[in-house]
Structure formats: structure tokens, C-alpha cells
Amino acid sequence: MQQRNIFAGPYLDRAAHLRQDPEWFAAALADARSRAIPVWNSRSLIADGDAPHAVYLELSDIPAERHNSADLILLGRFGDTSFFAYEIESAEPPPSPLGTRFEDLRLVASVLPIEQAGLLGYARALISWRRRHRFCGTCGAKTVSAKSGHVLVCSDPSCRNEQFPRIDPAIIVLVSEGERALLGRQASWPIGRYSTIAGFVEPGESLEDAVAREVFEETGIEVDRIEYHSSQPWPFPASLMLGFTAHALTTEIRLRDQELEDARWFSRADIASTGALLPPRQSISFRLIEHWFDAGGGERLRDIHGSPPWPPSR
């Protein structure tokens, strides 16, 4: 089995069968072993030091009036510990324990234990979903939490529309032609950064069709031999990245839809040099480039690019 992508994996029991049990929920709130995962301004609480790690709160550390399913979302259980997502609603940075700080999970995920990165990503995704669905999409009334925070129900008795957490499927693909790989960049990215081609799946479209369409729309390249590689939850805010590799049938690059500022063919020597700034190592894009690069033999891509810095660059 290949190494799983960051944010993925069976890092806890989601305990879906307990979400509709109010007695169990109340007992979990009273259990001193239960922990809350705080999210403030979409940021996660991280402990500094040589071994960065996630910081969880005891439920006694949060206001008693927020010990309910309207403010806490059951994430699941790890061993004998129940975990809840907890949003800190504050315009200013809240006080945090000594030696900790609220960090953007995109910047720190690669230096966290993989189980912790997954758990923090799960909490962040659910908090983001709740923030975006405070009102019913059918009638506009306020929504109320149900099933331990995993359903939002319209408060209007004549409507009662239910909203569930949703994910946005997106394809991401490493296109290769012989000893070259196709990479592109958006104008908003750091100078010199190039990445694999990606885009959202449209209604009525298969994943393979989305791969071929996105590559052609963005670069003018036609592809075949589309093969699945792996997937990655990407909670920024709610994507599921579905990774593929593909073979290029054509090689002339034509930027067609203005999504990319530039696209180029890169050899392994190009990628090994400083000619291209690669995507972050916690991304599936890096994994796809790494998969292709390492297949050529020689030094591994991770050995060339070294370990990510900590603290992360700001």
C-alpha cells in the first residue's frame, strides 16, 4: 500500500452511529477525557518547538454555555477519547496556552503527525461548512444543528430542509510526455512556483472526462491513458482532490482559458534544479510530481528538496 496523502487516513472512529444518541452526547460532554479541537479564523492551535503538534482543549476550558450540539460538533472517537470541533468566534486573536499559537493548517500540516493533520483538517472542514450554512438555502430561515452537528435543519416548521456537509470533487493530474512533465502556474502564486493541472468536476461529467477537459482548456494539450493515482481531502474549504496521471497526445502548449499565467514542459533535470518552485509537500500535487520524478531512477525528489522548514515561512 502506498503512503497515504496528508489529511487522509483512518485517524479516528467517526462514530456515526452515535450522532443521533442525545444521551451518549451528554455523557461525552461530561467525560473528563473528552477534548475540543479549537478553530479560530480557520486556524488551528499548534504547539511550537522542535516537534510541533496539535493542541486540544479540555471541555472545562471552554464556556459552559457552549457545551451543546449547537456549538460543538462530534468528530468521533480515538481510543477512549471523544473529540469535538469548537469554533472560537472572536475578531481578535484569542488567548492561547504558553508556547502555542493559531496557525494556518496549510502551512503546518507537513510537519505534524499525519493523524493530527487529518483530525485538524476534519475539524476545520466542518467548522467552515457550518459557517457557510447558517441560513436555509430554500427559504432563508436560520438553521439549527442536529445529529451532533452533522446536519443543519431549517428552523421554519413549514420547510424543515436538511443540509449535510458537502465536498467539491476536483481532479488534479500529472501529464507526461516521454521524459517531460507538464506544469503550470497561476499569477497569484509565489514567483517561480509551478504545479500540476487541476480543476473542479462539472455536473454530468465523469472524472476521466474532467481530466481531459481541464488539461485541454488550460493548456491546449490532448491526453489519453488517464490513470487514477490517489485522493486527498483538502479542507480549504471543502474539496476532495482526485489525483491522476495522463499521457500527452500533443505537445504544443496554448493557454486557452486564462486560468494559468504560464505552462511549460519540465524535464527531471529542470525539477531537480532551482528552475521550478514546487508545490508544498503536503499537497497531492507534490505527490504526483514525486511519483513521476522517482520513476526515472536516481536520487529521490524528497531527498533533493529536503525537509520543510519550521516555523513555516510567513
Phi, psi and chi 1 to 4 in degrees:
 res  aa     phi    psi   chi1   chi2   chi3   chi4
   1 MET       -  130.7  179.7 -179.1  -65.6      -
   2 GLN   -71.7  156.5   64.6 -179.8   -1.9      -
   3 GLN   -57.8  134.1  178.6 -174.5   -3.4      -
   4 ARG   -79.6  156.8   66.4  177.0 -176.5  -99.0
   5 ASN   -75.3  153.1  -66.5  -48.5      -      -
   6 ILE   -60.6  142.9  -66.9  177.5      -      -
   7 PHE    82.6   -7.5  -57.5  125.6      -      -
   8 ALA  -105.4  160.6      -      -      -      -
   9 GLY   121.7  159.2      -      -      -      -
  10 PRO   -82.0   65.4   31.3  -34.8      -      -
  11 TYR   -80.3   -8.8   44.2   81.9      -      -
  12 LEU  -162.4  163.8   86.5  166.4      -      -
  13 ASP   -83.2  116.4  174.5    7.4      -      -
  14 ARG   -71.4  -13.6  -65.6 -176.3  178.9 -124.3
  15 ALA    51.1   45.0      -      -      -      -
  16 ALA   -60.4  -28.7      -      -      -      -
  17 HIS   -69.5  -14.7   63.6  -68.7      -      -
  18 LEU   -94.8   -8.5  -62.2  174.9      -      -
  19 ARG   -65.3  -25.1  -65.5  172.7 -173.2  169.0
  20 GLN  -101.8   16.3  -60.3 -174.4   67.0      -
  21 ASP  -109.7   93.8 -172.2  -20.7      -      -
  22 PRO   -63.3  -31.1   21.4  -31.5      -      -
  23 GLU   -67.5  -42.4  -67.6 -176.1    0.8      -
  24 TRP   -64.6  -41.3 -179.9   88.9      -      -
  25 PHE   -59.8  -45.1 -167.7   92.0      -      -
  26 ALA   -63.2  -39.8      -      -      -      -
  27 ALA   -66.1  -37.6      -      -      -      -
  28 ALA   -65.3  -36.6      -      -      -      -
  29 LEU   -66.5  -29.7  -66.7 -177.4      -      -
  30 ALA   -87.0   -8.5      -      -      -      -
  31 ASP   -80.4  123.2 -170.1  -21.1      -      -
  32 ALA   -65.7  -17.2      -      -      -      -
  33 ARG   -81.4  -17.0  -64.1  169.2  -64.1 -176.3
  34 SER   -65.0  149.6  -65.0      -      -      -
  35 ARG  -133.9  150.2  -67.6  -67.6 -177.3  -91.9
  36 ALA  -110.3  139.0      -      -      -      -
  37 ILE  -101.8  107.1  -62.1  177.3      -      -
  38 PRO   -77.5  142.5   29.3  -33.6      -      -
  39 VAL  -131.3  121.4  178.2      -      -      -
  40 TRP  -124.8  125.3  169.5   74.2      -      -
  41 ASN    52.1   40.2 -164.3   25.9      -      -
  42 SER    65.8   15.2  -62.3      -      -      -
  43 ARG  -109.3  154.4  -65.3  171.2  177.8 -100.4
  44 SER  -110.0  151.4  -57.3      -      -      -
  45 LEU   -85.6  120.2 -171.1   57.9      -      -
  46 ILE  -124.7  140.1  -55.0  -64.1      -      -
  47 ALA   -87.6  131.5      -      -      -      -
  48 ASP   -72.0  175.2  -69.3  -29.9      -      -
  49 GLY   123.0 -175.7      -      -      -      -
  50 ASP   -69.5  -24.5  -64.9  -26.8      -      -
  51 ALA  -125.5   80.2      -      -      -      -
  52 PRO   -57.3  142.5  -17.9   29.1      -      -
  53 HIS  -152.5  161.8   59.1  -85.8      -      -
  54 ALA   -69.9  148.2      -      -      -      -
  55 VAL  -114.5  125.7  176.7      -      -      -
  56 TYR  -106.8  153.3  -48.5  131.0      -      -
  57 LEU  -104.9  142.3  -58.6  179.3      -      -
  58 GLU   -70.1  147.8  -63.9 -177.0   12.3      -
  59 LEU   -63.5  -23.3  -63.5 -168.6      -      -
  60 SER   -69.6  -14.3   58.7      -      -      -
  61 ASP   -83.0   -9.9  -66.9  -28.3      -      -
  62 ILE  -110.0  154.7   66.0  177.5      -      -
  63 PRO   -55.7  137.8  -24.2   34.4      -      -
  64 ALA   -60.8  -31.8      -      -      -      -
  65 GLU   -69.7   -8.8   64.1  -89.9   16.9      -
  66 ARG  -104.2   12.2  -60.2 -164.7   65.1 -174.2
  67 HIS   -84.1   70.2  -72.0 -161.8      -      -
  68 ASN  -157.1  169.3   55.1   69.7      -      -
  69 SER   -75.0   -8.6   61.5      -      -      -
  70 ALA   -78.0  -25.2      -      -      -      -
  71 ASP  -113.7  -20.3  -69.4  -64.4      -      -
  72 LEU  -116.7  138.4  -64.8  173.9      -      -
  73 ILE  -113.8  123.2  -54.9  172.6      -      -
  74 LEU   -68.5  122.1  173.0   64.7      -      -
  75 LEU   -91.9  -39.2  -61.1  176.6      -      -
  76 GLY   149.3 -160.8      -      -      -      -
  77 ARG  -128.7  140.2  -68.6  179.6   57.5   77.5
  78 PHE  -124.4  109.2 -175.9   82.2      -      -
  79 GLY    64.3 -124.4      -      -      -      -
  80 ASP  -102.1   17.5   58.8    1.2      -      -
  81 THR  -111.7  129.4  -57.7      -      -      -
  82 SER   -93.7  135.9  -60.4      -      -      -
  83 PHE  -114.8  138.5  -76.2   92.7      -      -
  84 PHE  -127.5  143.9  -62.1   85.8      -      -
  85 ALA   -86.5  138.4      -      -      -      -
  86 TYR  -138.4  118.8  166.2   62.7      -      -
  87 GLU   -91.0  128.3 -178.4  178.3   20.0      -
  88 ILE   -92.3  112.3  -61.6  177.0      -      -
  89 GLU   -94.9   97.1  -61.6  176.7  -24.7      -
  90 SER  -152.6  137.2  170.1      -      -      -
  91 ALA   -73.9  -34.9      -      -      -      -
  92 GLU   -96.9  153.0  -61.2  -61.8  -36.1      -
  93 PRO   -55.6  127.0  -24.0   33.7      -      -
  94 PRO   -74.8  158.3   28.8  -34.8      -      -
  95 PRO   -63.2  144.1   20.9  -31.0      -      -
  96 SER  -135.2  156.4   59.0      -      -      -
  97 PRO   -56.6  151.4  -24.1   34.3      -      -
  98 LEU   -54.7  133.6 -177.4   65.5      -      -
  99 GLY    83.6   12.8      -      -      -      -
 100 THR  -127.0  163.2   69.8      -      -      -
 101 ARG  -158.7  155.8   62.1 -172.4 -176.8 -172.6
 102 PHE   -85.9  123.7  -77.9   91.9      -      -
 103 GLU  -124.3  152.8  -77.9  -77.5    3.4      -
 104 ASP   -68.6  121.2 -173.7  -25.3      -      -
 105 LEU   -61.7  -28.9 -173.6   56.5      -      -
 106 ARG   -61.4  -29.5  -78.6  170.5  -70.4 -164.0
 107 LEU   -85.6  -26.5  -60.9  178.6      -      -
 108 VAL  -111.3   -9.1  -58.5      -      -      -
 109 ALA   -57.3  -36.6      -      -      -      -
 110 SER   -70.3  -16.8   62.7      -      -      -
 111 VAL  -105.9    3.5  -63.6      -      -      -
 112 LEU   -93.4  155.0  -65.0  175.9      -      -
 113 PRO   -54.7  139.1  -24.8   34.0      -      -
 114 ILE   -61.5  -33.7 -168.9  168.1      -      -
 115 GLU   -65.6  -38.8  -67.5   81.5    6.1      -
 116 GLN   -68.6  -40.2  -67.8 -175.0    9.6      -
 117 ALA   -59.8  -42.0      -      -      -      -
 118 GLY   -64.5  -42.7      -      -      -      -
 119 LEU   -65.9  -42.4 -169.6   54.3      -      -
 120 LEU   -66.4  -37.3  -64.8 -175.9      -      -
 121 GLY   -64.8  -40.0      -      -      -      -
 122 TYR   -61.8  -46.5 -177.7   21.2      -      -
 123 ALA   -62.9  -44.6      -      -      -      -
 124 ARG   -62.1  -41.4 -172.5 -168.6 -171.0  -75.5
 125 ALA   -64.4  -42.2      -      -      -      -
 126 LEU   -70.8  -38.0  -76.4  178.6      -      -
 127 ILE   -63.2  -43.3  -68.7  -66.5      -      -
 128 SER   -61.7  -42.0  176.9      -      -      -
 129 TRP   -61.6  -44.9  165.9   69.1      -      -
 130 ARG   -61.3  -42.1  -73.0  -92.1  -70.5 -102.5
 131 ARG   -63.7  -33.2  -72.9 -179.7   61.8   85.0
 132 ARG   -87.1   -5.4  -68.2  165.8 -179.3  -97.8
 133 HIS  -131.6   44.7  -65.6   83.4      -      -
 134 ARG   -72.6  -17.6  -63.7  174.2 -173.3  -96.7
 135 PHE  -127.8  151.2  -61.8   91.6      -      -
 136 CYS   -67.3  132.8  175.7      -      -      -
 137 GLY   -76.6  -11.4      -      -      -      -
 138 THR   -92.4  -48.6  -60.2      -      -      -
 139 CYS  -120.6  -11.6   72.4      -      -      -
 140 GLY    90.7   -2.4      -      -      -      -
 141 ALA   -72.4  162.4      -      -      -      -
 142 LYS   -64.8  152.5  -74.2 -173.3  175.4 -178.2
 143 THR  -103.6  154.3   57.0      -      -      -
 144 VAL  -124.9  150.6  -65.2      -      -      -
 145 SER   -76.8  144.2  176.2      -      -      -
 146 ALA  -144.6  165.6      -      -      -      -
 147 LYS    50.9   54.2  -63.8 -177.3 -179.8  178.0
 148 SER    57.0   30.7  -61.7      -      -      -
 149 GLY    95.5    1.3      -      -      -      -
 150 HIS   -96.5    1.4  -73.8 -100.9      -      -
 151 VAL  -138.9  140.0 -179.0      -      -      -
 152 LEU  -114.5  121.8  -67.6  173.2      -      -
 153 VAL  -109.9  135.9 -177.4      -      -      -
 154 CYS   -62.2  134.9  176.8      -      -      -
 155 SER   -79.8   -9.6   59.4      -      -      -
 156 ASP   -78.4  116.7 -174.4  -21.1      -      -
 157 PRO   -58.1  -27.0  -21.4   32.8      -      -
 158 SER   -81.5   -7.6   65.4      -      -      -
 159 CYS  -112.7  -68.2  179.8      -      -      -
 160 ARG    57.2   29.8  -58.0  -61.8  -69.6  173.0
 161 ASN   -63.3  140.0  178.3   57.6      -      -
 162 GLU  -107.5  136.2  -65.8 -175.8  -14.1      -
 163 GLN  -119.0  135.0  -60.9 -175.7   75.1      -
 164 PHE  -116.3  156.1  -61.7   84.0      -      -
 165 PRO   -57.3  136.3  -24.4   34.4      -      -
 166 ARG  -123.2  154.1  -69.0  -71.0 -174.9  -97.3
 167 ILE  -123.2  153.0   55.5  173.0      -      -
 168 ASP  -105.4  109.9  -59.5  -42.8      -      -
 169 PRO   -71.6  134.1   25.3  -32.5      -      -
 170 ALA  -137.2  139.8      -      -      -      -
 171 ILE   -92.9  152.3   60.7   86.4      -      -
 172 ILE  -144.4  133.3 -174.7  163.7      -      -
 173 VAL  -141.3  137.7   54.0      -      -      -
 174 LEU   -97.0  111.1 -171.6  -72.0      -      -
 175 VAL   -96.5  129.6  177.5      -      -      -
 176 SER  -128.4  156.3   62.4      -      -      -
 177 GLU  -145.0  103.8 -174.7  -84.1  -35.3      -
 178 GLY    62.7 -122.1      -      -      -      -
 179 GLU   -97.4   20.3  -64.9  -59.7  -53.7      -
 180 ARG  -125.9  150.1  -57.5 -174.2  -59.9  171.7
 181 ALA  -122.0  145.2      -      -      -      -
 182 LEU   -92.2  121.1  177.4   66.6      -      -
 183 LEU  -130.9  148.4  -58.3  178.5      -      -
 184 GLY  -132.0  169.9      -      -      -      -
 185 ARG  -140.4  147.4   64.1  167.6  -84.4  104.0
 186 GLN   -96.7  151.4  -64.6 -178.4   11.1      -
 187 ALA   -63.0  -26.9      -      -      -      -
 188 SER   -80.3   -9.7   60.5      -      -      -
 189 TRP   -77.1  163.5  -68.5   -7.8      -      -
 190 PRO   -56.0  148.6  -25.0   34.4      -      -
 191 ILE   -56.6  129.4  -64.8  173.7      -      -
 192 GLY    90.0   -7.5      -      -      -      -
 193 ARG   -79.2  133.0  171.0  159.9  -69.8  167.2
 194 TYR  -129.3  149.8  -77.0   78.7      -      -
 195 SER  -146.6  177.8 -174.0      -      -      -
 196 THR   -75.3  165.8   46.7      -      -      -
 197 ILE   -81.8  137.0  -51.7  -57.2      -      -
 198 ALA  -147.2  160.1      -      -      -      -
 199 GLY  -179.4  162.5      -      -      -      -
 200 PHE   -79.2  146.3  -71.2  103.5      -      -
 201 VAL   -75.9  134.4 -178.9      -      -      -
 202 GLU   -94.7  158.0  -64.0 -172.4   -8.0      -
 203 PRO   -56.0  140.9  -25.2   34.4      -      -
 204 GLY    74.0   20.0      -      -      -      -
 205 GLU  -124.2  136.7 -173.2  174.2   48.5      -
 206 SER   -79.5  165.4   72.2      -      -      -
 207 LEU   -63.5  -42.0  -61.6  177.7      -      -
 208 GLU   -64.1  -40.3  -64.7   82.4   -0.2      -
 209 ASP   -63.4  -38.5  -68.7  -19.5      -      -
 210 ALA   -65.0  -39.3      -      -      -      -
 211 VAL   -59.4  -52.4  168.2      -      -      -
 212 ALA   -61.9  -41.7      -      -      -      -
 213 ARG   -66.3  -47.9  174.2 -175.1   56.7   77.7
 214 GLU   -62.7  -44.1  -76.6  -71.5  -13.0      -
 215 VAL   -61.8  -43.9  173.9      -      -      -
 216 PHE   -68.4  -42.2 -173.9   70.8      -      -
 217 GLU   -62.8  -40.1  -76.0 -178.5   -4.7      -
 218 GLU   -86.5  -31.3  -64.9 -170.4    7.1      -
 219 THR  -127.0  -10.9   68.3      -      -      -
 220 GLY    77.1    6.1      -      -      -      -
 221 ILE   -89.6  133.7  -59.4  -63.8      -      -
 222 GLU   -95.7  141.5  -61.9 -179.5   29.2      -
 223 VAL  -129.5  160.3  -61.3      -      -      -
 224 ASP  -143.7 -170.3   66.6   -5.4      -      -
 225 ARG    48.7   52.1  -67.0  175.5    6.5 -147.9
 226 ILE   -79.2  123.6  -61.9  168.9      -      -
 227 GLU  -131.2  139.1  -63.2 -177.6   -0.2      -
 228 TYR   -72.7  140.0  176.0   74.0      -      -
 229 HIS  -110.7  -61.3  177.4  -88.3      -      -
 230 SER  -172.3  176.8   62.4      -      -      -
 231 SER  -130.2  163.7   63.4      -      -      -
 232 GLN  -148.3  121.8 -179.1 -177.9   41.3      -
 233 PRO   -61.7  136.6  -15.0   28.2      -      -
 234 TRP  -131.9   90.7 -166.8 -112.9      -      -
 235 PRO   -80.8   49.1   32.5  -35.7      -      -
 236 PHE  -132.9   60.9  -51.5  106.9      -      -
 237 PRO  -101.4  -25.2   32.3  -33.7      -      -
 238 ALA  -157.4   47.5      -      -      -      -
 239 SER  -101.2  155.4  -63.3      -      -      -
 240 LEU  -120.3  111.2  176.0   63.3      -      -
 241 MET   -85.9  122.8  -53.5  -58.1  -63.9      -
 242 LEU  -108.5  107.2  -60.4  146.4      -      -
 243 GLY   -87.8  138.6      -      -      -      -
 244 PHE  -137.3  162.7  -68.8   85.3      -      -
 245 THR  -118.4  154.4   60.1      -      -      -
 246 ALA  -151.4  156.9      -      -      -      -
 247 HIS  -105.0  135.7  167.3 -101.8      -      -
 248 ALA   -81.7  129.3      -      -      -      -
 249 LEU   -88.6  -27.0  -71.0  170.3      -      -
 250 THR  -126.8  164.9   59.7      -      -      -
 251 THR  -128.0  -11.2   58.5      -      -      -
 252 GLU   -78.4  118.6 -179.2 -175.8   -3.8      -
 253 ILE   -85.3  129.4  -64.0  172.9      -      -
 254 ARG  -135.3  111.2  -68.2  173.2  -70.2  123.9
 255 LEU   -71.8  115.8  -57.2 -177.8      -      -
 256 ARG  -104.1  -37.5  -65.3  167.6   50.8   87.6
 257 ASP  -115.7    9.5   62.8    2.0      -      -
 258 GLN    66.6   12.2  -50.4  -52.5  -48.4      -
 259 GLU   -69.4  -34.6  -73.7  -74.4  -29.7      -
 260 LEU  -108.8  144.0  -61.2  178.0      -      -
 261 GLU   -79.5  -32.0  177.9 -172.9   61.7      -
 262 ASP  -158.0  154.2 -173.3   30.8      -      -
 263 ALA  -146.0  140.8      -      -      -      -
 264 ARG  -145.7  162.2  -57.6 -179.8 -171.1  177.0
 265 TRP   -92.4  130.2  -69.6  104.4      -      -
 266 PHE  -118.4  132.8  -72.5   83.4      -      -
 267 SER   -83.0  170.5   67.8      -      -      -
 268 ARG   -64.5  -34.1  -72.1 -176.2  173.1   85.6
 269 ALA   -64.3  -38.1      -      -      -      -
 270 ASP   -61.1  -45.7  -66.5  -29.4      -      -
 271 ILE   -69.4  -34.3  -68.5  175.3      -      -
 272 ALA   -71.0  -24.1      -      -      -      -
 273 SER   -86.1 -169.9   72.3      -      -      -
 274 THR   -90.5   15.6   57.3      -      -      -
 275 GLY   -71.8  -18.5      -      -      -      -
 276 ALA  -141.0  129.6      -      -      -      -
 277 LEU   -85.8  116.0  176.9   63.5      -      -
 278 LEU   -80.4  161.5  -63.9 -178.3      -      -
 279 PRO   -65.3  163.7   22.3  -32.8      -      -
 280 PRO   -57.8  148.3  -23.0   33.4      -      -
 281 ARG   -67.7  -19.1  -75.4  176.2   53.2  167.8
 282 GLN   -79.8   -3.6   64.3  -94.6   32.5      -
 283 SER   -92.2  151.1   66.9      -      -      -
 284 ILE   -66.2  -25.9 -171.2  174.4      -      -
 285 SER   -58.4  -45.5  179.8      -      -      -
 286 PHE   -61.0  -41.7 -177.4   92.5      -      -
 287 ARG   -61.9  -38.2  -71.4  -69.9  -53.4  -80.8
 288 LEU   -67.2  -43.1  -68.9  169.3      -      -
 289 ILE   -64.0  -42.6  -63.7  170.6      -      -
 290 GLU   -60.3  -43.5  177.3 -174.9   40.0      -
 291 HIS   -58.2  -46.2  172.2   79.0      -      -
 292 TRP   -69.0  -45.3  172.2   80.5      -      -
 293 PHE   -61.1  -48.3 -175.5   95.0      -      -
 294 ASP   -67.8  -23.9  -69.6   -5.1      -      -
 295 ALA   -66.4  -15.8      -      -      -      -
 296 GLY   -83.1   -1.3      -      -      -      -
 297 GLY    79.0  178.8      -      -      -      -
 298 GLY    83.3 -161.5      -      -      -      -
 299 GLU   -66.5  141.2 -166.2  172.5    5.1      -
 300 ARG   -74.5  149.2  -63.3  169.2   63.8 -114.0
 301 LEU   -61.3  -40.6 -173.8   60.7      -      -
 302 ARG   -64.7  -32.9  -74.3  176.6 -176.0 -101.9
 303 ASP   -71.4  -32.9  -64.4  -27.2      -      -
 304 ILE   -70.5  -43.8  -66.2  171.9      -      -
 305 HIS   -90.1   -8.5  -76.5  -92.5      -      -
 306 GLY    71.8 -172.2      -      -      -      -
 307 SER   -86.8  150.2  -60.3      -      -      -
 308 PRO   -67.4  149.4   25.7  -33.5      -      -
 309 PRO   -74.5  156.6   29.2  -35.2      -      -
 310 TRP  -145.8  129.1  175.4 -101.7      -      -
 311 PRO   -65.4  154.3  -17.5   30.7      -      -
 312 PRO   -66.1  155.4   23.8  -32.8      -      -
 313 SER   -65.2  143.3  -59.3      -      -      -
 314 ARG  -109.8      -  -66.0  175.9 -179.1  -85.1
